[in-house]
Amino acid sequence: MSAAEANGGRMERLFWGAGSAVVVIYALLPVAWIVSLSLKRSADLGDNRFLPDVVSLEHYATVFRDPQFSAALLNSVGIAAISTLAAVLLGAFTAYAIVRLEFPGRRLILAGALAIAMFPPISIVGPLFNTWRTLGLYDTWAGLVLPYMTFTLPLAIWTLAAFFREIPWDLDKAARVDGATALQAFLHVIAPLAAPGVFSAAILVFMFAWNDFLFAASLTSTDHARTVPAAIAFFTGSSRFEQPTGSVAAASVVVTVPVIIVVLLFQRRIVAGLTAGAVKG
Amino acid sequence: MSDIELRNLSKRFDGTTAVKRASFSIHDGEFFILVGPSGCGKSTLLNMIVGLEDASEGEILVDGERVNDLDPRDRNMAMVFQSYAIYPHMTVRENMAFPLKLARLPKQQIDSRVARAAGILELGDLLDRKPAALSGGQRQRVAMGRAIVREPRVFLLDEPLSNLDAKLRVQMRTEIARLQRRLGTTTIYVTHDQTEAMTLGDRVAVLRRGEVLQIGTPRQLYEQPANLFVAGFIGSPAMNFLPARYNAGRLELPIGSLELGPDLRAAVAAGEGPLVAGFRPDHLRAVGDRAQADLCFAARAEVVEWLGADVFAYFDVTLEGFEAMALPEDLELETGRQGCSSLVARIHPGAGLKEGDTFDLGLDAGQVQVFEALSGRNLSLSGGLHQA
C-alpha cells in the first residue's frame, strides 16, 4: 500500500468518524438536556448550567405521586401494546399473502397502504373526534388503538413484506419434502426466520403509538384513556407562578427510557441476520 | 427402493409448456440423470415427481401405485436442492433430525440415524454448528445428510453441485456416486452439466424445450446420438460439425469426400434438406501417410490446448461451395466465423504440435454420423452404421 493510499484511508476513517460523532451529538444533546433538567432542583432550573449542580430526584417523586401520571402510564402501555399486536398480526398476514400468493390487486394493496401512510393525521382528527363521540369511542382505549393500528399498518406491511421476500422459499419446499404439513413448515421453518422482521415491525409500530401526541390529545379527555404524551401536556406547576419544567422533564425521561431499553434489547435480534447461511453465499 | 414410471407427463404454465408428454421408467436402484440446457424442463419434471408441482396431465407411478394426488410428505422421497435449503436457524444435527422428528421417530432412533449419516458424510465434528459457520461443501453434505437419514424410497437431486467450485465439484461427484452405490436407492439427478451426467448416470435422459430427446446409457448417447442436439450436447469438447452433401454414394464435405457404406447410402440419400456431418474430436487422427485413412486433409493449428494426457488442436476449415449450417442455438457451440467452420482434434501429446503448425488429419467413414440439418435426425442410426 502506498503512502498516499494509507493517507486516503485515514482521511476516510476520519471523515466517517467525525460525521458519525456530529450526528450522534446532534441527536442525543436534547435527550441529555432533558435528563439534566429532570435531575435539577426546582430552584436551579433556570441556572443556565448544562450539568445539575446538585442531583435531586424531587421531580421524579412528584411525577409518581401524581395519580394522573400513573393512570396515563398504564394507558400508554396498554394502548401501545394492543396497537402493536394488532398491527403486526394483520400486517404479517397481509405481507405473507402479498409475497407468497399471486392474486390480482397485489400492487394496489401495497400502493394503497402507502397512500394511507402519506395521509396527514391532522386532517382526520376533526372528523374522527365527531365520529368517535357519536360511536361512543371518544376517550376509550379502542378510540386510540384504531387510529394507531390504521396508521401503522402500512409500515408493518412494508417492513414485513421486505423481510418475507428475503426468506428463501426453497426452505419451505424442503420442509414439505421432509414431511412437514404446510402449517408445520410455517411454524418450524418460516416463522423463526421471519422473527427479526416481526420484531422490527413491532418496534416501529410501538414507537408510533407510544410517542403519538396528536390523537392522544384530541381524542381523550380524562385519565380513562389519556396517554403519557398527552398527560404531560396537562401537567401544572405547584403554584401559578411556577413552570412544571422539572416534572415534564422527569416524565419525559420515564417514558423514553423503556423504549430505548426495548430497542437496544431487540436490536441484536433484528441485526442478527438469521437467514445467513440458508443458501449459498 | 422403488421403480418410477412416468406416463405422458406434461406441465403447462399459462401459455408455455414446460414438460411435454414425458414417458419413461426409472428402475429400482438406478442412478438416473435428467440433463439439458437451462429452461429444458428438467427441474419442473423433478418437482412434479416429488410433488412440489402438480402435473397438468399424465401419471406418475411409484412401484405401480399412482402418486399424483399425494402430498410431498406422503411420497417418502428426499430431495437435495441446488441452494441446499438447509434450515439456517437449526444446527447441523437439528437439520438432519428434522425429517425424523416430523415422522415422530423415537429419540433414540433419531440419534442413531443422525450419527450414522454424519459418519457416512464425515459431518461428525460439525453436528453442533449452525449452517452459517459451514463452508459450501459442508453445507452440501448437510443437505445430503438430511436426505439420507430418512432412508427414503427415492433420492432427488436438483443440480446439487452447481454452487461448488470446480475442484470440490469433482470430489463431491465421486462421493455422491459412491454413496448411491452403497445405499442402492433409486436416484434421480438433475444437471445441466453433461460431464456430471456422463460420469454419474446409469442412464441419462437428454431434455430440450420440455421434450425428452433420448434416453440411454452414457455410452449410447455418446456413440449413437439420436439427433443433432444430443450429438452436440454430449461430449467435451463437443462433436465437430460440417455441412455435407450426398453425391453418388459419396459424402462430400468441405475437407474432402468419403465413400459411404451401402446401408448408409440409402439412408442418407433418403434424408431431406441439407445435411450435417458430425464426428468426435477423438476420431480425427494425426496421420503421417495419406493412405492411412479414408479421408485425409491438412489443417493449421490455430490454438493448441495441452492437458497432459491429451492435446486438443483447434483449426478452421473454409466452407468453399458449402452453405453455413444452422446448429441449434441452445447448444451454444462456436461454429466459426463467416465462411469458416471451427473444428477440434484430439492429438497424441507425443506429436509435439505447436500453434501455427500445419498437420495432416485422417478421418474414417465409419466414424462419421450424418444428420438432417432441419429435423436434426441422425440418419446414420437408421443406416445401421453404428450398431452397438
HADDOCK unambig.tbl for C-alpha pairs under 7 A between the chains (distance, minus, plus):
assign (segid A and resid 170 and name CA) (segid B and resid 85 and name CA) 5.59 0.50 0.50
assign (segid A and resid 171 and name CA) (segid B and resid 85 and name CA) 4.96 0.50 0.50
assign (segid A and resid 171 and name CA) (segid B and resid 86 and name CA) 6.80 0.50 0.50
assign (segid A and resid 171 and name CA) (segid B and resid 87 and name CA) 6.66 0.50 0.50
assign (segid A and resid 174 and name CA) (segid B and resid 85 and name CA) 6.38 0.50 0.50
assign (segid A and resid 176 and name CA) (segid B and resid 72 and name CA) 6.16 0.50 0.50
assign (segid A and resid 176 and name CA) (segid B and resid 73 and name CA) 5.91 0.50 0.50
assign (segid A and resid 177 and name CA) (segid B and resid 72 and name CA) 5.23 0.50 0.50
assign (segid A and resid 177 and name CA) (segid B and resid 73 and name CA) 5.39 0.50 0.50
assign (segid A and resid 177 and name CA) (segid B and resid 77 and name CA) 6.96 0.50 0.50
assign (segid A and resid 177 and name CA) (segid B and resid 78 and name CA) 6.36 0.50 0.50
assign (segid A and resid 177 and name CA) (segid B and resid 79 and name CA) 6.82 0.50 0.50
assign (segid A and resid 178 and name CA) (segid B and resid 73 and name CA) 6.42 0.50 0.50
assign (segid A and resid 178 and name CA) (segid B and resid 78 and name CA) 6.68 0.50 0.50
assign (segid A and resid 178 and name CA) (segid B and resid 99 and name CA) 4.84 0.50 0.50
assign (segid A and resid 179 and name CA) (segid B and resid 73 and name CA) 3.92 0.50 0.50
assign (segid A and resid 179 and name CA) (segid B and resid 99 and name CA) 6.01 0.50 0.50
assign (segid A and resid 179 and name CA) (segid B and resid 102 and name CA) 6.19 0.50 0.50
assign (segid A and resid 179 and name CA) (segid B and resid 103 and name CA) 7.00 0.50 0.50
assign (segid A and resid 180 and name CA) (segid B and resid 73 and name CA) 6.16 0.50 0.50
assign (segid A and resid 180 and name CA) (segid B and resid 102 and name CA) 6.35 0.50 0.50
assign (segid A and resid 189 and name CA) (segid B and resid 87 and name CA) 6.92 0.50 0.50
assign (segid A and resid 274 and name CA) (segid B and resid 88 and name CA) 6.84 0.50 0.50
assign (segid A and resid 274 and name CA) (segid B and resid 89 and name CA) 6.62 0.50 0.50
assign (segid A and resid 275 and name CA) (segid B and resid 88 and name CA) 5.85 0.50 0.50
assign (segid A and resid 276 and name CA) (segid B and resid 88 and name CA) 6.70 0.50 0.50
assign (segid A and resid 276 and name CA) (segid B and resid 132 and name CA) 5.69 0.50 0.50
assign (segid A and resid 277 and name CA) (segid B and resid 88 and name CA) 5.77 0.50 0.50
assign (segid A and resid 277 and name CA) (segid B and resid 131 and name CA) 5.22 0.50 0.50
assign (segid A and resid 277 and name CA) (segid B and resid 132 and name CA) 3.97 0.50 0.50
assign (segid A and resid 278 and name CA) (segid B and resid 85 and name CA) 5.94 0.50 0.50
assign (segid A and resid 278 and name CA) (segid B and resid 86 and name CA) 5.62 0.50 0.50
assign (segid A and resid 278 and name CA) (segid B and resid 87 and name CA) 5.89 0.50 0.50
assign (segid A and resid 278 and name CA) (segid B and resid 88 and name CA) 4.66 0.50 0.50
assign (segid A and resid 278 and name CA) (segid B and resid 131 and name CA) 6.74 0.50 0.50
assign (segid A and resid 279 and name CA) (segid B and resid 83 and name CA) 4.95 0.50 0.50
assign (segid A and resid 279 and name CA) (segid B and resid 84 and name CA) 5.96 0.50 0.50
assign (segid A and resid 279 and name CA) (segid B and resid 85 and name CA) 5.67 0.50 0.50
assign (segid A and resid 280 and name CA) (segid B and resid 83 and name CA) 5.79 0.50 0.50
assign (segid A and resid 280 and name CA) (segid B and resid 136 and name CA) 6.73 0.50 0.50
assign (segid A and resid 280 and name CA) (segid B and resid 163 and name CA) 6.83 0.50 0.50
